[in-house]
Amino acid sequence: MGDSVLTEIADGVAVITINRPEARNAVDRSVAEGLAAAVDELEARSDVVIGILTGAGGTFCAGMDLKAFTRGERPSIPGRGFGGLTESPPSKPLLAAVEGWALAGGCELALSCDLIVASREAKFGLPEVKRGLVAAAGGLLRLPRTLPYQLAMEVALTGDPLTAEVAHAHGLVNRLTEPGEALAGARELAARVAVNGPLAVRATKQIVSGAVRWTDAEAFAEQAAISAPVFTSADAQEGALAFAEKRKPVWRGE
């Protein structure tokens, strides 16, 4: 996937880093392709339970690389969206570790994640209206699912940034850290997820994320389709046996 996106895997956690600090981790075509490849690896590896998305050099992501855009590059992938992610997040949980700015498409990448850990000095923003544009990579769709309607509208209509402190107060950010500690905080939270049964974690993420769009009539049928294979898995037997034997479970992901 090249040097613009780096992946490190250990202890059930994949850390995916946008590595263009000289451009404030702005997304060009190489980043979009790199993120798509990293997500594919996250999905395919049975030894990975959760991913962390972050940016190098003290900035999460400044959005689309406008210089690359003027050269004709498009930082979206058909069927997958901006950055190869916003329209098709992974079925496994993804956690954003945010330092500095998560701006425009960068904010939309963070909103595509299931959990967010942010530095107290981090800021989130959808400034597209200030440039006569629309935040069409999922930001306007996902923001009001978490923030109160009026606050989501204010952020979207003014284009003004939202501080991590305010985002945390309204539930958009799970954990606040001191500056420079977002990735460490994300690793700590991810480790608490990674010790759990990988099939159960994956199914649970799918059900929770799906619940916001299912009707009441659909919900239990959709949940059953996702959860049934987990109940009949070897991991389910191992979890029960480990509990009875008072030991840590040894997950097989099957």
N, C-alpha and C positions, 0 to 999 in steps of 0.2 A: 504493500500500500504506500510505499515511499516514505520520505522523511516528514511530510506535512502532517501525517497522523501516525502516532506511535501507540503501540499496545503492549502492556505488561500484564502477565497473568500469574497469580499466586494465590494459594489458599482459597480457591473457589471464586476469586474476584478478578475481573478484567478491568484494568485502568486504561481508558482510551483518551489520549491527549492530542488536542489540536495543536500542532507544533509550528506555528507561524508567528512567533512573538514580535518579529519586526513589522508585521502588518496587523498587530493586535488580534491575531488569530482569525482574521477575516476569511470567509469561506470562498474559495475559488473551486474550479472543477476538480483539482487534485484532492482537495479536502473532502469534497462531496463523495468522490469515489473511494477515498480512504476510509471515511466514516461508514460507508455502505459495506465495505469489505470487513471492517472491524465488527460491525453488527452481525454480519454473516458468521464470523468466527465465534462471537459470543453465543449465537444461537446453536451452532453446530457442536461445540465442545461440551461433552458430558461432565467435565470437571469444572465448569464455570457455572455458578449459580446466579451471579449478579454482576452488572457492569457499572463502572463509574466513568462519566464523561467530564473532562476538564480541559483547561487551556494552559499553555505554557506561558511563563514570564509575567504572571500577575494579572492577566486579563483572561476572562472566560472566552468571549468571542464578540467582536465588534460588528457581526453581521456579514452581509455580502461584500465581497471584494469588488468595489466599484471600478477600479482600474482594470481588473480582469473582465468585468462586465462590458466595459467600453471596447474591449478587444474581441468581444463576441462570445466569451465564455458564459455558460449558464451553470450556476452551482446547484442545480437540481437534477434529480434522476427520475425519469418517468416511473410512476407507480410508487416511488419512495419519497419524493418531495425534496424540499430544500435540505441541503447537506446530506442527502441520502437517508434522511431520518424522519422528517416531520410528518409525512403522510403514512409512514409504516414503521412505527416504533417496534422494538423487539418484543417477543412474547415473554422473555425473561425481564425481570426488573432492571431499570436503568436509573442511576442516581447522578445528579449533576453536582459537581463541586465547583462553586463559583467564587472567584476572586475578581475584583475590579468590575469591569463592565460586562453585562450580558445585554447586548444592544441589538435592536431590530431582529434580524434573523438569528442572532446569538441568543436573544431572549426567547425566541420561538424554539430553538434547540433545547434550552433549559426547560421550557414548558412541555416539551415532548417527553421529558423524563418523569419518572414516578415519584421520586424523592429529590429534595434539594437541600444541600448543605452550603451555606454561604458565609463569607466573611462579613463582619459587621459593617465594613466599608464598601461592600459590593452594592451595585445599583443595577436595576432592571429597567429596560425601556423599550417602547415601541414608537420611535419617532417618525414613522413613515409619513404621517399626515403633514409634518413640517416640510416634507419634500414633495407634497402632492401625490403621495403614493398610499397604498393600503397594505397593512400587515397581513398578507394573504397566505403565509406559511404556517397557519394554525394558531397564531397568537390571539386573534380576535375570537376564535372558537374556544380556545382553552382557558383564556384569562377569566371569563365570567363563570367558569365551573368552580373556580377556587375563591376568587375575590368577590366581595359584595358587588352587586350590579352597578351601583353608582360609582364605586371606586374603580371598577374595571372600565367603566365609561370614561371617567376622568383621565385615566392613564392612556386610553386609546385615543380620545378626542384631542387632548392637549399635546400628546407626544412627550410630555415631561417624564423624567425618570422617577422610579419608585425605589426608595431606599430599602436595603435588606432588613432593617429594623421594622419598617412598616409592613413589608412583605411577610415577615415572620409573625407579626402581631395578628395578621389576617389569615394565617395558615398556608401561605404560598411557599414559605421556607420552613423546612422541618427543624433544622438546627442552625444556630448562629455560632461562629467561631471568631477568635481574634484574627486580625489580618495576617495572612500568610499560612493560616492553619486550616483552610477549608478542605484541602485534600486529606489531611490527617483526620479531620472530623468525619469526612465521607468514608474513609477506610474503616473507621471505628464502627459507623453505622452499618456499612456493608458487611462487616465481619459478623454482626449480630444476625444478619439475614443468611449469610453463607453457611452457617452451622446447621441450618434446617434442611429438611428433605428437599432435594432439588426439584422433584416432580411436583411436590406440594407447593413449593414457592412459585413455580411457574404457573400452575393452575390457579393459585390464589390471586396472582397479579392479573391474570386474564379475566377472572370473575369480577374483581373489584373495578377494573377499568371498563369492563363491559356493562356493569350495573348502571352506569350513568346514561346509557343509551337504550337499554332494554325496557320494554313495557312490563308492567306487573304480570301480565299473562305469559310473557316470554321468559321471564327471569329464571324460574325454577327449571324449566326445560333446558335453557342454555347452560345453567350451572351444572345440571346433571350430566350433560354431554361432556363437559370439561372435567368434572370431578370424578366421574365413575372409573376411568382408568387408574386414577391415583389410589382409590380404595382397594383395587385388586392387584396393586403392584407389590413387588418384593420389598420395596422401601416401606410400605405400610406395615407389612409383617415385621420388618426389622425394627421399626419405631416402637411397636407394641412390645416386642420381645425385649428390646433394650430397656424400656421402662420397667418391665417386670423383673429384669435382672439387675436393675440399678446401675447401668453403665451407659456410656455414650454410644449412640447409634453409629453404625458404619454404613453410610449411604452408598448405593450403587447406581442411583439414577435410573432405576428400571423396576 
